[in-house]
Amino acid sequence: MKKGLGLIFASALACGGGGNLNTAMNGTWAGPATLTISGESPQSFTGSIQVAVSGDTATFSGICLDGSGSVTAHGSGNSASWSGSFPCPAAPFTGCSSVVLTLQSASATLNGSTMNAQGGGNAAGCGISKGFTLSIAGTKQ
């Protein structure tokens, strides 16, 4: 099952410098992804994200694990970063039926034909609140 990882990409492009984003970032990206909640076993899956670039603005869709959510970000060239707060709908994770992932920072880099992105934030649910990281190495579909 593919899961939305635009969360990482979207956050990754929200704080860019001067210049435009590389239009090669446009499209759907999918590949191996890993979600790790502090103190828990990493969860590997195939993730995907949709990216639409115009100038220094990128709209990332499907940014949450359930494939929902979108954000508008800014950057330049092949890489960018973001910090803020974006809560995703609750999803099950390792023995807890309802975990809310709130992304707080991320970065992404287009390296040849691969989009590498990573992000982090807070995971809350079942009476706990822990840090998490999320990463993907996607290729254009």
FIDOSE-510630 format. One line per field, with one value per residue: residue number from 0; residue in one letter; y, z, x of N, C-alpha, C in turn. Coordinates in pm, whole numbers, plus 50000, padded with zeros to 5 digits. Last residue first. Layout:
N
seq <- [NUM / ...]
type <- [A / ...]
nv <- [Y / ...]
nw <- [Z / ...]
nu <- [X / ...]
cav <- [Y / ...]
caw <- [Z / ...]
cau <- [X / ...]
cv <- [Y / ...]
cw <- [Z / ...]
cu <- [X / ...]
REM end
This chain:
141
seq <- [140 / 139 / 138 / 137 / 136 / 135 / 134 / 133 / 132 / 131 / 130 / 129 / 128 / 127 / 126 / 125 / 124 / 123 / 122 / 121 / 120 / 119 / 118 / 117 / 116 / 115 / 114 / 113 / 112 / 111 / 110 / 109 / 108 / 107 / 106 / 105 / 104 / 103 / 102 / 101 / 100 / 99 / 98 / 97 / 96 / 95 / 94 / 93 / 92 / 91 / 90 / 89 / 88 / 87 / 86 / 85 / 84 / 83 / 82 / 81 / 80 / 79 / 78 / 77 / 76 / 75 / 74 / 73 / 72 / 71 / 70 / 69 / 68 / 67 / 66 / 65 / 64 / 63 / 62 / 61 / 60 / 59 / 58 / 57 / 56 / 55 / 54 / 53 / 52 / 51 / 50 / 49 / 48 / 47 / 46 / 45 / 44 / 43 / 42 / 41 / 40 / 39 / 38 / 37 / 36 / 35 / 34 / 33 / 32 / 31 / 30 / 29 / 28 / 27 / 26 / 25 / 24 / 23 / 22 / 21 / 20 / 19 / 18 / 17 / 16 / 15 / 14 / 13 / 12 / 11 / 10 / 9 / 8 / 7 / 6 / 5 / 4 / 3 / 2 / 1 / 0]
type <- [Q / K / T / G / A / I / S / L / T / F / G / K / S / I / G / C / G / A / A / N / G / G / G / Q / A / N / M / T / S / G / N / L / T / A / S / A / S / Q / L / T / L / V / V / S / S / C / G / T / F / P / A / A / P / C / P / F / S / G / S / W / S / A / S / N / G / S / G / H / A / T / V / S / G / S / G / D / L / C / I / G / S / F / T / A / T / D / G / S / V / A / V / Q / I / S / G / T / F / S / Q / P / S / E / G / S / I / T / L / T / A / P / G / A / W / T / G / N / M / A / T / N / L / N / G / G / G / G / C / A / L / A / S / A / F / I / L / G / L / G / K / K / M]
nv <- [50861 / 50919 / 50783 / 50862 / 50780 / 50918 / 50929 / 51061 / 51044 / 51176 / 51190 / 51135 / 51086 / 50876 / 50792 / 50729 / 50986 / 51169 / 51266 / 51543 / 51537 / 51542 / 51417 / 51394 / 51279 / 51267 / 51168 / 51085 / 51138 / 51384 / 51462 / 51695 / 51697 / 51837 / 51846 / 51965 / 51985 / 51895 / 51713 / 51511 / 51232 / 51062 / 50739 / 50493 / 50236 / 50089 / 49890 / 50054 / 50280 / 50429 / 50786 / 51106 / 51347 / 51570 / 51907 / 52094 / 52369 / 52438 / 52458 / 52335 / 52353 / 52227 / 52180 / 52254 / 52587 / 52681 / 52731 / 52680 / 52522 / 52428 / 52105 / 51870 / 51564 / 51199 / 50956 / 50871 / 51007 / 51318 / 51440 / 51483 / 51739 / 52041 / 52294 / 52536 / 52826 / 52967 / 52841 / 52577 / 52228 / 51980 / 51641 / 51380 / 51079 / 50764 / 50468 / 50151 / 50100 / 50019 / 50139 / 50069 / 50024 / 50302 / 50516 / 50746 / 50609 / 50619 / 50513 / 50509 / 50398 / 50354 / 50548 / 50807 / 51102 / 51274 / 51620 / 51835 / 51857 / 51981 / 52248 / 52365 / 52683 / 52993 / 53244 / 53248 / 52977 / 52848 / 52678 / 52461 / 52212 / 52022 / 51999 / 51851 / 51617 / 51519 / 51509 / 51335 / 51078 / 50844 / 50506 / 50212 / 49882]
nw <- [48868 / 48988 / 49306 / 49644 / 49942 / 50254 / 50608 / 50923 / 51278 / 51585 / 51946 / 52127 / 52369 / 52473 / 52476 / 52211 / 52060 / 51847 / 51727 / 51578 / 51342 / 51021 / 50707 / 50388 / 50056 / 49732 / 49424 / 49145 / 48920 / 49058 / 49334 / 49505 / 49846 / 50135 / 50480 / 50768 / 51071 / 51176 / 51151 / 51359 / 51358 / 51586 / 51607 / 51707 / 51791 / 51844 / 51741 / 51519 / 51435 / 51248 / 51244 / 51221 / 50974 / 51060 / 51110 / 51071 / 51133 / 51051 / 50799 / 50517 / 50223 / 49910 / 49584 / 49323 / 49297 / 49590 / 49744 / 49926 / 49927 / 50035 / 50096 / 50173 / 50251 / 50228 / 50255 / 50506 / 50574 / 50383 / 50133 / 49891 / 49726 / 49720 / 49515 / 49519 / 49386 / 49224 / 48937 / 49026 / 49054 / 49224 / 49318 / 49523 / 49656 / 49838 / 49966 / 50092 / 50413 / 50745 / 51062 / 51343 / 51674 / 51904 / 51996 / 51791 / 51492 / 51158 / 50839 / 50516 / 50175 / 49830 / 49615 / 49389 / 49268 / 49003 / 48920 / 48922 / 48928 / 48704 / 48760 / 49041 / 49162 / 49116 / 49344 / 49696 / 49915 / 50104 / 50286 / 50191 / 50115 / 50308 / 50332 / 50106 / 50157 / 50388 / 50284 / 50088 / 50123 / 50152 / 50065 / 49906 / 50000]
nu <- [50730 / 51055 / 51143 / 51245 / 51310 / 51213 / 51137 / 51073 / 51071 / 50935 / 50900 / 50594 / 50362 / 50084 / 49820 / 49757 / 49963 / 50176 / 50483 / 50640 / 50908 / 51070 / 51199 / 51350 / 51409 / 51521 / 51437 / 51637 / 51779 / 51968 / 51823 / 51654 / 51587 / 51430 / 51333 / 51145 / 50951 / 50711 / 50410 / 50250 / 50050 / 49862 / 49738 / 49547 / 49604 / 49911 / 50074 / 50210 / 49966 / 49693 / 49638 / 49479 / 49589 / 49864 / 49962 / 50233 / 50426 / 50765 / 51011 / 51196 / 51408 / 51543 / 51691 / 51747 / 51631 / 51446 / 51122 / 50817 / 50487 / 50175 / 50034 / 49777 / 49602 / 49620 / 49744 / 49791 / 50024 / 50024 / 50042 / 49910 / 50101 / 50263 / 50356 / 50607 / 50760 / 50922 / 50771 / 50591 / 50533 / 50379 / 50391 / 50276 / 50416 / 50440 / 50608 / 50609 / 50772 / 50871 / 50910 / 51124 / 51003 / 51049 / 51195 / 51033 / 50925 / 50992 / 50921 / 51054 / 51017 / 51084 / 50858 / 50757 / 50612 / 50468 / 50559 / 50846 / 51118 / 51196 / 51201 / 51360 / 51254 / 51437 / 51571 / 51670 / 51564 / 51281 / 51087 / 50936 / 51021 / 50973 / 50710 / 50671 / 50808 / 50673 / 50416 / 50409 / 50364 / 50109 / 50175 / 50068 / 50084]
cav <- [50757 / 50971 / 50804 / 50837 / 50795 / 50850 / 50949 / 51001 / 51081 / 51081 / 51239 / 51106 / 51187 / 50910 / 50842 / 50622 / 50895 / 51164 / 51164 / 51481 / 51609 / 51501 / 51513 / 51351 / 51371 / 51224 / 51270 / 51046 / 51091 / 51307 / 51419 / 51619 / 51725 / 51749 / 51892 / 51870 / 52028 / 52023 / 51743 / 51654 / 51280 / 51184 / 50822 / 50633 / 50252 / 50201 / 49862 / 49962 / 50256 / 50326 / 50660 / 50993 / 51267 / 51477 / 51782 / 52040 / 52267 / 52486 / 52433 / 52395 / 52306 / 52327 / 52147 / 52114 / 52480 / 52714 / 52689 / 52764 / 52548 / 52507 / 52230 / 51937 / 51681 / 51329 / 51014 / 50821 / 50863 / 51239 / 51450 / 51348 / 51675 / 51899 / 52239 / 52396 / 52767 / 52921 / 52941 / 52697 / 52342 / 52074 / 51773 / 51452 / 51220 / 50845 / 50597 / 50228 / 50090 / 50043 / 50081 / 50141 / 49965 / 50197 / 50402 / 50727 / 50681 / 50574 / 50594 / 50457 / 50499 / 50304 / 50463 / 50693 / 51036 / 51183 / 51482 / 51811 / 51809 / 51835 / 52191 / 52286 / 52540 / 52904 / 53156 / 53309 / 53101 / 52844 / 52788 / 52582 / 52323 / 52041 / 52073 / 51980 / 51701 / 51545 / 51577 / 51473 / 51131 / 50979 / 50605 / 50335 / 50000]
caw <- [48815 / 48918 / 49165 / 49540 / 49823 / 50130 / 50494 / 50804 / 51153 / 51475 / 51819 / 52097 / 52273 / 52461 / 52599 / 52313 / 52062 / 51973 / 51714 / 51698 / 51419 / 51159 / 50792 / 50526 / 50150 / 49869 / 49521 / 49277 / 48901 / 48935 / 49298 / 49381 / 49742 / 50018 / 50370 / 50662 / 50985 / 51223 / 51092 / 51329 / 51324 / 51505 / 51627 / 51668 / 51682 / 51882 / 51861 / 51617 / 51431 / 51339 / 51173 / 51301 / 51041 / 50970 / 51167 / 50985 / 51199 / 51082 / 50939 / 50575 / 50357 / 49994 / 49725 / 49349 / 49247 / 49468 / 49743 / 49844 / 49978 / 49935 / 50141 / 50077 / 50285 / 50232 / 50121 / 50445 / 50552 / 50504 / 50225 / 49944 / 49761 / 49748 / 49588 / 49493 / 49464 / 49350 / 48991 / 48944 / 49070 / 49114 / 49327 / 49398 / 49671 / 49716 / 49979 / 49969 / 50321 / 50605 / 50972 / 51217 / 51555 / 51839 / 52085 / 51892 / 51611 / 51286 / 50949 / 50652 / 50280 / 49967 / 49645 / 49477 / 49311 / 49114 / 48895 / 48892 / 49051 / 48702 / 48715 / 48921 / 49181 / 49099 / 49228 / 49570 / 49888 / 50003 / 50312 / 50237 / 50021 / 50262 / 50434 / 50119 / 50046 / 50390 / 50409 / 50049 / 50188 / 50115 / 50163 / 49901 / 50000]
cau <- [50643 / 50938 / 51170 / 51145 / 51394 / 51180 / 51225 / 51013 / 51137 / 50939 / 50951 / 50733 / 50404 / 50226 / 49879 / 49758 / 49850 / 50100 / 50379 / 50588 / 50809 / 51053 / 51129 / 51339 / 51347 / 51550 / 51400 / 51585 / 51642 / 51951 / 51958 / 51646 / 51685 / 51427 / 51417 / 51176 / 51062 / 50764 / 50540 / 50257 / 50183 / 49862 / 49857 / 49528 / 49507 / 49825 / 49996 / 50269 / 50111 / 49747 / 49660 / 49526 / 49485 / 49796 / 49909 / 50128 / 50345 / 50631 / 50977 / 51077 / 51374 / 51477 / 51669 / 51712 / 51716 / 51519 / 51261 / 50904 / 50620 / 50246 / 50094 / 49865 / 49682 / 49551 / 49735 / 49668 / 50031 / 50004 / 50156 / 49924 / 49973 / 50280 / 50243 / 50575 / 50651 / 50981 / 50863 / 50575 / 50625 / 50354 / 50454 / 50259 / 50382 / 50429 / 50541 / 50626 / 50659 / 50906 / 50811 / 51096 / 51064 / 50968 / 51178 / 51135 / 50882 / 51045 / 50869 / 51064 / 51004 / 51093 / 50974 / 50728 / 50734 / 50446 / 50516 / 50704 / 51053 / 51207 / 51072 / 51380 / 51271 / 51322 / 51570 / 51632 / 51635 / 51387 / 51179 / 50868 / 51035 / 51109 / 50780 / 50608 / 50847 / 50816 / 50443 / 50424 / 50483 / 50148 / 50134 / 50145 / 50000]
cv <- [50795 / 50856 / 50845 / 50858 / 50758 / 50878 / 50871 / 51030 / 51002 / 51136 / 51132 / 51171 / 51168 / 51021 / 50875 / 50665 / 50789 / 51069 / 51154 / 51382 / 51531 / 51585 / 51459 / 51460 / 51309 / 51326 / 51211 / 51169 / 51048 / 51268 / 51328 / 51590 / 51635 / 51795 / 51790 / 51933 / 51922 / 52074 / 51882 / 51685 / 51427 / 51227 / 50941 / 50719 / 50395 / 50232 / 49976 / 49950 / 50165 / 50313 / 50558 / 50867 / 51148 / 51402 / 51699 / 51907 / 52223 / 52379 / 52499 / 52369 / 52385 / 52267 / 52263 / 52082 / 52342 / 52597 / 52736 / 52713 / 52635 / 52550 / 52299 / 52065 / 51738 / 51441 / 51147 / 50879 / 50806 / 51090 / 51368 / 51340 / 51532 / 51843 / 52089 / 52357 / 52622 / 52857 / 52888 / 52805 / 52454 / 52200 / 51854 / 51594 / 51281 / 50987 / 50667 / 50355 / 50163 / 50021 / 50118 / 50064 / 50046 / 50140 / 50287 / 50610 / 50645 / 50666 / 50534 / 50559 / 50431 / 50419 / 50419 / 50611 / 50923 / 51107 / 51405 / 51662 / 51781 / 51774 / 52040 / 52222 / 52473 / 52760 / 53066 / 53209 / 53157 / 52977 / 52784 / 52700 / 52454 / 52164 / 52106 / 52062 / 51841 / 51644 / 51614 / 51555 / 51273 / 51025 / 50740 / 50434 / 50124]
cw <- [48682 / 48853 / 49097 / 49400 / 49706 / 50026 / 50374 / 50688 / 51040 / 51362 / 51712 / 51966 / 52252 / 52360 / 52591 / 52438 / 52168 / 51959 / 51848 / 51664 / 51542 / 51229 / 50932 / 50606 / 50289 / 49964 / 49659 / 49362 / 49032 / 48916 / 49177 / 49338 / 49623 / 49917 / 50257 / 50561 / 50880 / 51143 / 51137 / 51280 / 51288 / 51485 / 51532 / 51704 / 51632 / 51764 / 51911 / 51747 / 51546 / 51323 / 51274 / 51216 / 51116 / 51046 / 51061 / 51044 / 51105 / 51159 / 50966 / 50724 / 50412 / 50131 / 49800 / 49494 / 49278 / 49427 / 49617 / 49851 / 49882 / 49996 / 50023 / 50139 / 50170 / 50255 / 50115 / 50304 / 50486 / 50472 / 50353 / 50048 / 49805 / 49795 / 49599 / 49578 / 49422 / 49442 / 49116 / 49005 / 48975 / 49140 / 49203 / 49418 / 49532 / 49750 / 49845 / 49982 / 50192 / 50518 / 50830 / 51134 / 51432 / 51720 / 52026 / 51985 / 51721 / 51396 / 51077 / 50750 / 50416 / 50069 / 49789 / 49499 / 49406 / 49141 / 49022 / 48876 / 49029 / 48828 / 48699 / 48881 / 49045 / 49132 / 49226 / 49455 / 49756 / 49991 / 50214 / 50260 / 50070 / 50175 / 50389 / 50221 / 50063 / 50281 / 50416 / 50169 / 50147 / 50192 / 50119 / 50001 / 50000]
cu <- [50585 / 50861 / 51040 / 51197 / 51305 / 51288 / 51176 / 51107 / 51071 / 51024 / 50942 / 50772 / 50554 / 50248 / 50026 / 49834 / 49868 / 49982 / 50308 / 50477 / 50768 / 50950 / 51117 / 51271 / 51343 / 51491 / 51425 / 51555 / 51577 / 51806 / 51949 / 51789 / 51659 / 51530 / 51408 / 51271 / 51087 / 50884 / 50584 / 50398 / 50174 / 50008 / 49848 / 49648 / 49494 / 49732 / 49908 / 50189 / 50150 / 49898 / 49714 / 49535 / 49546 / 49687 / 49835 / 50081 / 50234 / 50556 / 50843 / 51073 / 51257 / 51449 / 51605 / 51683 / 51661 / 51606 / 51329 / 51047 / 50700 / 50378 / 50160 / 49917 / 49763 / 49652 / 49664 / 49647 / 49906 / 50005 / 50143 / 50034 / 49999 / 50146 / 50263 / 50455 / 50627 / 50877 / 50930 / 50663 / 50587 / 50435 / 50420 / 50313 / 50364 / 50387 / 50531 / 50544 / 50694 / 50784 / 50849 / 50993 / 51029 / 51045 / 51097 / 51101 / 50982 / 50994 / 50924 / 51009 / 51013 / 51094 / 50974 / 50854 / 50697 / 50574 / 50488 / 50676 / 50905 / 51146 / 51077 / 51246 / 51287 / 51357 / 51449 / 51636 / 51588 / 51457 / 51295 / 50961 / 50978 / 51125 / 50919 / 50682 / 50792 / 50854 / 50590 / 50456 / 50509 / 50269 / 50185 / 50089 / 50089]
REM end
